[in-house]
Amino acid sequence: MAHTLVNLLPEPLPPAGRPRTLRARWRRALAAAGLLVLAMLVSSAPALAAEPAVGMDSCTTCHNQLPANSKMAGRHADFAGSVHDRAGVRCNACHGGDPAAAVADKAHKGVLPASDARSRVHFKAIPETCGGCHTAQKRAFLTSHHYQKLETTGKGPNCVTCHGSMATRVLAPDQVREFCITCHNPRLGVLPEKPYEAATTLTLLRQTAVLVKWAEEFAAATPEPQRAAAHAEVERAVTEMAMARGAWHTFNLEQVRSHADAATQSAIASRKPQLPGSPGGR
């Protein structure tokens, strides 16, 4: 580099009174050297100043470099490795913005704080935002008393109340009971029996799902001519199980149990040809 700059310079600047042509050569040489230095500085500037490569996600790239004890860094850490992250869902799907932009102002365009009623992650807007992908759950939730409470008072539960926002989760029965107790407890007097009923219902739902799975395996191994009848019962069990799951987000627990019971009956009926002492059984 030093040799390059030296080669650009002519002989030493002549004293005043010497021909103007030599002084003009000096001015041109110095200008050329300055442009070269400027070009080198620009080329060594951080990559963020240029447009990002195709497929770059500036949200995670930038937030991953924030101080570890900052609020946004914590949220990024929660999201990293989550079920949404593994599924390829990016930040802009919920928050808006442009993950392809390299400049913060452009990347954050359209992103509003959760406290802003226009935000896609505002408390009342959460069901609509989540429902963009989780359509069946949204349809069920919109029929629930929880949604009515959310719409009328803005204080009812929404999707993130139970499932979280960044590190999302599916609650186990014991967790459901603990979450429901937050609102449904003797102190507040709001249906205090519901947390225990919800936990019991979810346990029933999970047990029924296992039973239906077993029924499918048994039906596949059922010899003719009983196989067709077994498959018909399994299909009814699968349909009822899907309806039970769909009803869960209505929080109509009686309806959930009704469909789960119907699924159980059909699953048991599908195995009757194989039960000892029955026609075609062992």
C-alpha positions in Angstrom: 0.0 0.0 0.0 2.8 2.4 0.9 4.6 1.7 -2.4 1.4 2.4 -4.3 0.9 5.8 -2.7 4.5 6.7 -3.2 4.3 5.8 -6.9 1.4 8.1 -7.3 3.4 11.1 -6.1 5.7 13.1 -8.4 9.0 14.7 -7.3 8.9 17.0 -4.2 6.6 20.0 -4.4 8.6 22.8 -6.1 9.1 26.1 -4.3 7.0 29.1 -5.3 8.0 30.6 -8.6 8.6 27.3 -10.3 6.5 26.3 -13.4 2.8 25.8 -12.7 2.7 22.5 -14.5 4.7 20.7 -11.8 2.5 22.1 -9.1 -0.6 21.0 -11.0 0.9 17.5 -11.2 1.2 17.5 -7.5 -2.4 18.5 -6.9 -3.6 15.8 -9.3 -1.5 13.2 -7.6 -2.6 14.1 -4.1 -6.3 14.0 -5.3 -5.8 10.6 -6.7 -4.1 9.3 -3.6 -7.0 10.7 -1.5 -9.6 8.9 -3.6 -7.7 5.7 -3.3 -7.7 5.9 0.5 -11.4 6.7 0.5 -12.2 3.7 -1.6 -10.3 1.4 0.7 -12.1 2.8 3.8 -15.5 2.3 2.1 -14.6 -1.3 1.0 -13.6 -2.2 4.6 -16.8 -0.8 6.2 -19.1 -3.2 8.1 -21.2 -5.4 5.8 -24.4 -4.1 7.5 -24.0 -0.9 5.5 -24.7 -2.8 2.2 -27.8 -4.7 1.1 -27.9 -8.1 2.8 -27.5 -11.4 0.9 -30.5 -13.2 -0.4 -32.1 -15.1 2.5 -30.5 -13.1 5.2 -32.7 -12.5 8.3 -31.5 -9.2 9.8 -33.8 -9.6 12.8 -31.9 -12.6 14.2 -28.6 -11.3 12.9 -28.9 -8.0 14.7 -30.7 -9.1 17.9 -28.2 -11.9 18.3 -25.5 -9.3 18.8 -27.3 -7.3 21.5 -25.9 -7.3 25.1 -26.8 -10.5 26.8 -28.5 -8.8 29.7 -30.8 -6.7 27.5 -34.6 -7.4 27.2 -34.5 -8.0 23.5 -31.6 -10.3 23.7 -33.5 -12.4 26.2 -36.5 -12.6 23.9 -34.3 -13.6 21.0 -32.8 -16.4 23.2 -36.3 -17.6 24.0 -37.2 -17.8 20.4 -34.0 -19.5 19.3 -34.7 -23.2 19.0 -38.4 -22.8 19.7 -41.1 -24.8 17.7 -41.7 -21.7 15.6 -38.0 -21.2 14.9 -37.6 -24.9 13.9 -40.6 -24.5 11.6 -39.1 -21.6 9.8 -41.5 -18.9 11.2 -39.7 -15.6 11.2 -40.1 -12.6 13.4 -42.0 -10.6 10.8 -44.8 -13.2 10.7 -46.1 -11.8 14.0 -44.3 -8.5 14.5 -44.2 -7.1 11.0 -41.1 -5.4 9.6 -38.7 -6.4 6.8 -36.1 -9.0 7.7 -34.4 -8.5 4.4 -33.5 -4.9 5.2 -30.1 -4.1 6.5 -30.8 -0.7 8.0 -32.6 -0.6 11.3 -35.2 2.0 10.2 -36.2 -0.1 7.2 -36.1 -3.4 9.1 -38.4 -2.0 11.8 -40.9 -0.4 9.4 -44.4 -1.3 10.5 -43.2 -2.8 13.8 -45.3 -1.3 16.7 -44.9 -1.9 20.5 -47.3 -4.4 22.0 -48.9 -1.6 24.0 -50.1 0.0 20.7 -53.7 -1.1 19.8 -52.6 -1.2 16.1 -49.9 -3.7 16.8 -50.3 -7.3 15.6 -49.0 -8.4 19.0 -51.4 -6.2 21.0 -53.1 -8.3 23.7 -56.5 -8.1 21.9 -55.0 -8.7 18.5 -53.2 -11.9 19.5 -56.0 -14.4 18.5 -56.1 -12.9 15.0 -52.4 -13.0 14.6 -52.0 -16.6 15.8 -55.1 -17.6 13.9 -53.3 -16.7 10.6 -51.7 -20.1 10.9 -53.7 -21.9 13.6 -57.0 -21.5 11.9 -58.9 -24.3 13.6 -57.9 -23.2 17.0 -58.9 -19.7 16.2 -62.3 -20.7 15.1 -62.9 -22.6 18.3 -61.5 -19.8 20.5 -63.8 -17.2 18.9 -66.8 -19.1 20.3 -65.5 -19.2 23.8 -66.3 -17.2 26.9 -62.6 -16.4 27.2 -62.7 -14.6 23.8 -65.9 -12.7 24.7 -64.2 -11.5 27.9 -61.2 -10.4 25.9 -63.3 -8.5 23.4 -65.5 -6.7 26.0 -63.0 -5.9 28.7 -59.6 -6.5 27.1 -58.6 -8.6 30.2 -59.6 -12.1 29.1 -56.9 -14.7 28.3 -55.6 -15.1 24.8 -53.2 -17.5 23.1 -50.0 -16.4 24.8 -51.6 -16.6 28.3 -51.3 -20.4 28.1 -48.9 -21.0 25.2 -46.4 -18.2 25.7 -45.1 -16.0 22.9 -41.5 -16.6 22.1 -40.7 -20.0 23.7 -44.1 -21.4 23.0 -45.4 -24.5 24.8 -48.2 -27.0 24.9 -49.4 -27.4 28.5 -49.6 -30.8 30.3 -52.6 -31.4 32.5 -50.9 -30.4 35.8 -49.7 -27.2 34.1 -53.2 -26.5 32.8 -54.5 -26.7 36.4 -51.9 -24.2 37.6 -52.5 -21.7 34.8 -56.3 -21.8 35.2 -56.0 -21.3 39.0 -54.6 -17.8 38.3 -58.2 -16.6 37.5 -60.4 -19.5 38.6 -59.8 -19.7 42.4 -61.8 -19.4 45.6 -60.4 -16.0 46.3 -61.9 -14.5 43.1 -64.9 -16.8 43.2 -64.8 -17.4 39.4 -65.7 -21.0 38.8 -62.9 -22.3 41.2 -63.6 -26.0 40.2 -62.7 -25.4 36.6 -58.9 -25.8 36.9 -59.3 -29.4 38.2 -62.0 -30.2 35.7 -59.8 -28.9 32.9 -56.8 -31.0 34.0 -59.0 -34.1 34.3 -60.5 -33.5 30.8 -57.1 -33.0 29.2 -55.8 -36.2 30.8 -58.9 -38.0 29.4 -58.2 -36.5 26.0 -54.6 -37.8 26.0 -55.6 -41.2 27.1 -58.3 -41.4 24.4 -55.7 -40.4 21.8 -53.5 -43.4 22.8 -56.5 -45.7 22.7 -57.5 -44.6 19.2 -53.9 -45.1 18.0 -53.9 -48.6 19.3 -57.3 -49.2 17.6 -55.8 -48.2 14.3 -52.9 -50.6 14.7 -55.3 -53.5 15.7 -57.6 -52.7 12.8 -54.7 -52.9 10.4 -53.9 -56.4 11.7 -57.5 -57.6 11.8 -58.2 -60.5 9.3 -60.9 -60.4 6.8 -63.9 -60.4 6.8 -63.9 -58.4 10.1 -61.3 -55.8 8.9 -63.8 -53.6 7.0 -66.0 -53.3 10.1 -63.0 -52.6 12.3 -61.8 -49.9 10.0 -65.2 -48.3 9.9 -65.2 -48.0 13.7 -61.7 -46.6 13.7 -62.7 -43.9 11.2 -65.5 -42.9 13.6 -63.1 -42.9 16.5 -60.6 -40.7 14.6 -63.4 -38.3 13.6 -64.7 -38.0 17.2 -61.1 -37.5 18.5 -60.6 -34.7 16.0 -63.8 -33.0 17.2 -62.7 -33.4 20.8 -59.4 -31.7 20.1 -61.2 -29.0 18.2 -63.6 -28.4 21.1 -60.7 -27.9 23.5 -60.1 -24.3 22.6 -63.8 -23.5 23.1 -63.2 -24.4 26.7 -66.6 -26.2 26.7 -65.2 -29.1 28.7 -68.4 -31.1 28.7 -68.4 -31.0 24.9 -64.7 -32.2 24.8 -65.6 -35.1 27.1 -68.6 -36.1 25.0 -66.5 -36.4 21.9 -63.7 -38.2 23.7 -66.2 -40.7 25.1 -67.7 -41.3 21.6 -64.1 -41.9 20.3 -63.5 -44.3 23.1 -66.6 -46.3 22.3 -65.7 -46.6 18.6 -62.1 -47.5 19.4 -63.3 -50.4 21.7 -65.9 -51.5 19.1 -63.2 -51.7 16.4 -61.4 -54.4 18.5 -64.4 -56.6 19.3 -63.8 -59.0 16.4 -60.4 -59.8 18.1 -61.6 -60.2 21.6 -61.5 -63.7 23.0 -64.8 -65.5 22.5 -66.1 -63.1 19.9 -66.8 -64.2 16.2 -63.5 -64.3 14.4 -61.6 -63.8 17.7 -58.7 -65.8 19.1 
